[in-house]
Amino acid sequence: MAVIVELPVSLPDLRAVRLTVEELHAGMKDYYAVGRVERGRSEWWARGKVWRSAPGCIQIKQPGDVYRDVARDGATTWTILMLPANDIARVREEGKAVAFPQLEASDGRAEPFRRLLDAVCAGAEPLVLEVALAEAISAFAAISKAKADHTRPVRRAMEYLRERMTEPIRLDVLARHAELDKFHLCRAFRAQVGMPPHTYLIQCASRGPRSCCCAAYVRRRWRRWSGFMIRRS
């Protein structure tokens, strides 16, 4: 069971929630977000490795990120901020993935995010929040310029799938766009993203506009293109 409490924020483009969960979850993010672990410890998989979270850790998410909880020591509580996508798009390098989905509490690179989270929790006035938000988005862009955990072929494949959710997609075409042979691409994609390309495509579609219709359409089309049946979620 998840408990979500909306936090009041004086900026219209910034949304804040306090989230508490006890069960293990898996899914894909469809927004830019920064979160801080306030209580609890957990282990979760993302970007090909298992991460361990404790109070004070800062977690950084972007659309398309896939995660899977591995273990949880009791309930975990986060303060989560959904960041304005348009502002991030103006300052970050296009196509760069966030290299660090988590920063430890002692990591100096997390300081701009901590200031923004503290300001929201304190109910700061708009100007204070605007300054803290601008600094956090700049820090988000700086982290994005670091070496990403997704290799270039996998990033190119993910971008191609997100941009063509309702178009016929064949593995050979996807591999050519990614500039990697299809055998190595399938292996690398599953290892780095946590799911094969067709499952990633359905996850993207289920979070896009007209999500139910779009996801159902992709399932039908993929079965036709690939010749394989896909279990309905």
LUMVO-627316 format. One record per atom (N, C-alpha, C): x, y, z. Coordinates in steps of 0.2 Angstrom, whole numbers, plus 2048, in hexadecimal, padded with zeros to 3 digits. Example, Ala and Ser with C-alpha at 12.3 -4.5 7.8 and 13.67 -1.06 7.14 Angstrom:
8427E4827
83E7EA827
8427F0827
8407F5823
8447FB824
840800827
This chain:
8047FA800
800800800
804806800
80380B7FC
8068117FB
8028177FE
80581B802
802821805
805827802
80182C7FE
8048327FB
8018387FE
80583C800
802843803
8058487FF
80084C7FC
8038527F8
8058577FD
80B85B7FB
80E8607FF
80C8677FC
80B86C800
8098727FD
8108757FA
80F8787F4
81587B7F1
8138827ED
8168877EE
81488E7EC
81688F7E4
81988A7E1
81A88B7DA
8168867D6
8128887D1
80D8847CD
81187F7C9
81787F7C7
81A87A7C3
81E8757C7
81D8757CE
8218717D2
81C86D7D6
81C8667D6
8188627DA
81C85E7DF
81985E7E5
81D85A7EA
8188557EE
81B84F7F0
81784A7F3
81B8477F8
8188447FE
81B840803
818839801
81D8347FF
81B82E7FE
81D829802
819824805
81B81F809
818818806
81D813806
81B80D803
81E807807
81B802807
81D7FC80B
81F7F6806
81B7F5801
81C7F07FC
8227F17F7
8247EC7F3
8297ED7EE
8257EF7E8
8287F37E4
8257F67DE
82A7F57D8
8277F67D2
82B7F67CC
8287FA7C7
82B7FE7C3
8288027BE
82D8077BA
82A80C7B7
82E8107B3
82B8177B4
83081C7B5
82E8237B6
82C8267B0
82882B7B1
82582F7AB
8268367AC
82A8387B1
82B83F7B2
8328407B5
8358467B6
83B8487B9
8398497C0
83E8467C5
83C8477CC
8428467D0
8428497D6
8478497DB
8448477E1
8478427E4
84483F7EB
84983E7F0
84783F7F6
84B83E7FC
848838800
84C834802
84A82E807
84A83180E
844832811
843834817
84382F81D
84182981B
841824820
84181D81C
84481881F
84481181D
84B810818
84C80A817
851807813
84F80280E
852802808
84F7FE803
8557FD7FE
8547F77FA
8587F67F4
8547F67EE
8577F97E9
8537F97E2
8587F97DC
8557F67D7
8597F57D1
8577FB7CC
85C7FD7C9
85C8027C3
8628037C0
8628047B9
8688057B5
86D7FF7B6
86B7F97B7
86F7F47B7
8737F27BD
8717F57C3
8747F47C9
86F7F47CF
8707F27D4
86C7F27DA
86F7F87DF
86A7FD7E1
86C8037E5
8698017EC
86C8047F1
86A8047F8
86880B7FA
86280C7FD
8608127FF
85F812806
861818809
860819810
85E821811
85B822817
859829818
85F82E816
85D833813
861839810
863838809
863832806
8648317FF
8608357FB
8638387F5
85F83B7F0
85F8377EA
8598367E8
8578327E2
8558377DC
8588367D6
85783A7D0
8548367CB
84E8387C8
84A8347C3
8498387BD
8488347B7
8468387B1
8418337AD
83E8367A8
8398327A5
83D82C7A1
83A8267A2
83D82079F
84181C7A4
84281E7A9
84681B7AE
8428157B1
84580F7B1
8428097B3
8458077BA
8418057BE
8448037C5
8407FD7C7
8437F97CC
8407F37CF
8427F27D6
83E7F37DB
83F7F27E2
8427EA7E3
8477EA7E7
84A7E37E8
8487E17F0
8497E67F4
8487E47FB
8467EB7FF
8427EA804
8407F0808
8407EE810
8437F2814
8447F181B
83E7F681E
8387F381E
8327F7821
8307FC81C
82C80181E
82980681A
82F80B818
82E80E812
833813810
82F81980E
83281F810
82E82580F
83382A80B
83182D806
834832802
831838801
83483E801
8328447FE
8348457F7
82F8457F2
8308457EB
82E84C7E8
83284E7E4
8308547E0
8308537D9
82A8547D5
82A8537CE
82C85A7CB
83185A7C7
8358607C4
8318627BE
8318687BC
82E86A7B5
8338687B0
8308647AB
8348617A6
8368667A1
83386B7A0
83587079B
83B87479D
83B8757A4
8418797A6
8488747A6
84786E7A7
84C8697A7
84F86979F
84A86879B
84B868794
85086D791
84F873794
853879792
85A879794
85B875799
86287679C
86686F79B
86386A79A
867863799
868862792
86D85E791
86F85B78B
86A856788
868857782
863853780
86684C77F
862847781
864840780
86883D786
86B84178A
86F83F790
86A83C796
86C836798
86983379D
86C8357A4
8688357A9
86B8377B0
86F8317B2
8758337B3
87A82E7B5
87A82B7BC
87782F7C0
87782C7C7
87082D7CA
86C8277CA
8658277CC
8658287D4
86A8287D7
86A8297DE
87182C7E0
8718317E5
8768347E8
8768337EF
87C8317F2
87C8307FA
87B8377FD
879836804
87783C808
87E840809
88383D808
88A841809
88D844803
8898427FD
88C8447F7
88A84C7F5
8908507F4
88F8577F3
88A8597ED
88A8547E8
8868567E2
87E8567E4
87D8537EA
8768537EC
8738597EF
87885E7F1
8768647F5
8718687F2
87186A7EB
86B86E7E8
86586A7E9
8648647E8
85E8607E9
85C8607F0
8608607F5
85E8607FC
85C8677FE
85F86D7FB
85C8737FC
8558747FA
8548717F4
84D8727F1
84886E7F5
84A8687F7
8458647FB
844867802
84986A805
84886D80B
84487480A
845877805
84187D804
83987B803
8388767FF
8318747FF
82E872805
83286E809
82F86B80F
82E871814
832876814
83187C818
82C881816
82987F810
82388480E
82688B80B
82C88B808
82F891806
82B895801
82D89B801
8298A07FD
82C89F7F6
8288A17F1
8298A07EA
8308A27E7
8338A77E9
83A8A97E7
83F8A47EA
83E8A27F0
84389D7F3
8438977EF
83D8957ED
83C88F7E9
83E88F7E2
83D8957DF
8408967D8
8478957D8
84B8987DD
8528987DD
8548917DE
85188E7E3
8538877E4
8528827DF
84C8837DB
84A87F7D5
84F8807D0
8518867CE
8568887C9
85C8847CA
85F8847D1
8658817D2
86487A7D2
85F8777D4
85E8707D3
85E86D7CC
85A8717C8
85A86F7C1
8618707BD
8658757BF
86B8757BD
87086F7BF
86F86D7C5
8728677C8
8708617C4
86A8617C3
86785B7BF
86B85A7B8
86B8607B5
86E8607AE
87685F7AF
8798617B4
88085F7B5
8818587B6
87D8557BA
87E84E7BB
87C84A7B5
87884C7B0
8768497AA
87C8497A5
88184E7A6
88684E7A2
88C8497A4
88B8467A9
8908417AB
88F83A7A7
8938367A8
8938307A4
88D82C7A6
88882A7A1
8828277A3
88381F7A3
87F81C7A7
87F8157A8
87D8117A2
87881479E
876811798
87B813792
87D80E78F
88180F789
87E812783
88281577F
87F819779
87A815775
87B80F773
87680B76F
87080A773
87080977A
86A80877E
86680E77E
86A81477F
86681A780
86381C779
86681A773
86381C76D
85D81776C
85D81176E
85780D76D
85280F772
853811778
84E81477C
84A81A779
84E81E777
84C824774
84782376E
84A81E769
84681C763
83F819765
83F81576A
83981276D
83481776F
83781C773
832821776
82F825771
83382776C
83182B766
82C828762
82C821761
82881E75C
823819760
82081B765
81C816769
816812765
814816760
80E81375C
810811755
816811753
81880F74D
81B80874C
81A805746
81D7FE746
8257FE747
8277FA74C
82E7FA74D
8317F374D
8367F2749
8397EB748
8407EC74B
8427E674E
8487E6752
84E7E874D
84E7E6747
8547E7743
8547EF742
84F7F2741
84F7FA740
8517FD747
84F7FA74C
8517FD753
8587FC754
85B7F6752
8627F5753
8667FA74E
8647FB748
8677FF744
868806746
862809749
86280F74C
867810752
86780A756
86B80A75C
87380975A
874807754
87B806751
87E800755
87A7FB756
87D7F575A
8797EF757
87C7E9756
8787E4753
8737E1758
86D7DE756
8677DD75A
8697D875F
86D7D475F
86F7CF764
8727D276A
8777D7769
87A7DA76E
8757E0771
8717E376D
86D7E876F
8687E5774
8657DF772
8607DC777
8637DA77D
8697D877D
86C7D6783
86E7DC788
8707E1784
8727E7788
86C7EB78A
8677EB786
8617EF788
85E7EC78F
85D7E578F
85A7E2795
85F7E379B
8657E279A
86A7E37A0
86A7EA7A2
8697EF79E
86A7F67A0
8637F97A2
85E7F779F
8577FA7A0
8537F67A5
8547EF7A5
8507EB7A9
84B7E77A6
84A7E879F
8447E579C
8467E5794
8437E1790
8457E1789
8417E7786
8437E877F
8417EE77C
8397EE77B
8367E977A
82F7E9779
82B7EA77F
82E7E8785
82A7EA78B
82B7F178D
8317F478C
8337FB78D
82E7FF788
82D7FD782
82880177E
821801781
81F7FB783
8187FB786
8187FF78D
81D7FF791
81D803797
81D80B795
82180D790
82081478D
81981678B
816811787
810813784
80A81378A
80B80F78F
80680F794
807816798
80C81A798
80D82079B
80C826797
80B825790
80A82A78C
80382D78B
801832787
7FA834786
7F682E784
7EF82E786
7EB829785
7EE822787
7F082278D
7F581C78E
7F281578D
7EB81478F
7E980E78F
7E880C787
7E5810783
7E580F77C
7EB80E779
7F081277B
7F7812778
7FA80B779
7FA809780
7FD803782
7FA7FD77F
7F37FD77E
7F07F777B
7F27F7774
7F27FD770
7F47FD769
7FB7FA768
8007FC76D
8077FA76C
8077F276D
8037F0772
8037E8773
8017E576D
7FC7E776A
7F97E4764
7FE7E475E
8017EA75D
8057EB758
80C7E7759
80E7E775F
8147E3760
8137DB75F
80D7D9761
80C7D2760
80C7D0758
8097D5754
8097D474D
8107D574A
8147DA74D
81B7DB74A
8207D574B
81F7D3752
8247CE754
8227C7754
81C7C5753
8197BE753
8197BB75A
81A7BF75F
81A7BD766
8147BF76A
8127BC76F
80C7BE773
80F7C1779
80C7C777B
80E7CA781
8097CA786
80B7C878C
8067C8792
8037CE793
7FD7CF794
7FA7D6796
7FB7D779D
7FD7DD79F
7FE7DF7A6
7F87E17A9
